[in-house]
Amino acid sequence: AQTVTQSQPEMSVQEAETVTLSCTYDTSESDYYLFWYKQPPSRQMILVIRQEAYKQQNATENRFSVNFQKAAKSFSLKISDSQLGDAAMYFCAQVKTSYDKVIFGPGTSLSVIP
Amino acid sequence: NAGVMQNPRHLVRRRGQEARLRCSPMKGHSHVYWYRQLPEEGLKFMVYLQKENIIDESGMPKERFSAEFPKEGPSILRIQQVVRGDSAAYFCASQGTGDKYEQYFGPGTRLTVT
C-alpha cells in the first residue's frame, strides 16, 4: 500500500530564514508524481510544487524547491526567505498513476516568527 | 475559467439528518474526487467518479455514504443519518482529460454535526 510520512508535526522558522520540511513515501511504482500542498487557515488546498518521478532535476518554484531522492524515497521541501504568509499546514502527497487518488501525508504545521 | 466550486461552504446538521454536499468541477473536467479531512489530520480519499460512473469507492464508508456525478449537474456527496464523527471538512477535486496527475481542489465544505 502507498504511504506518505511526514515526521515533523510542527516546525518554526524565523522570517527571512530557510526551512526544510521532510517527507518520505513508499511505492512500488517506477513512475509517479509527488506534490507539496499548502493549507492556510482558510483551508483552501494550494499546490506549491510538483515533481515527476522520472525527472532527475529537482523542481523549483520561486522560493520553493524540493530535494527529490528517488532511491531513498525522500521528497523534502525547502522554503527560502520565509515570509509570514508561508505560515500554514504543508502536506506532502503522491499520485501513483494517472487518474488515481492522491495519497496525503499527515501534514507539518509551519509557523513563521517575525 | 472558474475553479472548482463547492457548496455550501459550511453546513450544520443535527444527528440523524441528511447532509448533501455539492461539487461543480472546472469547466471541461469529467473526473471528480472526494476527500475527507478530519480535525488535525490530512486529507483521506473517499471516492473517484467520472460522469455517471463510480470508478473507485475504496475510501467510502460502507454505510450511510453515497456519491454520484450525473450527466448534467454537480457531483453530490450524500451522508444519511449523520453522526458526530462525520464532522469534518469535505473536499472535492476535479481533473481534466489532459491532466493525468494533477487535481484541482475546491474550497471544501465544513460539516458540523450537533
Interface residues (C-beta under 8 A of the other chain):
Chain A: Y33 Y37 S42 R43 Q44 M45 L47 R50 E52 F91 V95 S98 Y99 D100 K101 V102 I103 F104 G105 P106 G107
Chain B: H31 Y33 Y35 Q37 E41 G42 L43 K44 F45 Y48 I55 D56 G59 A89 F91 A93 Q95 K100 Y101 E102 Q103 F105 P107 G108 R110
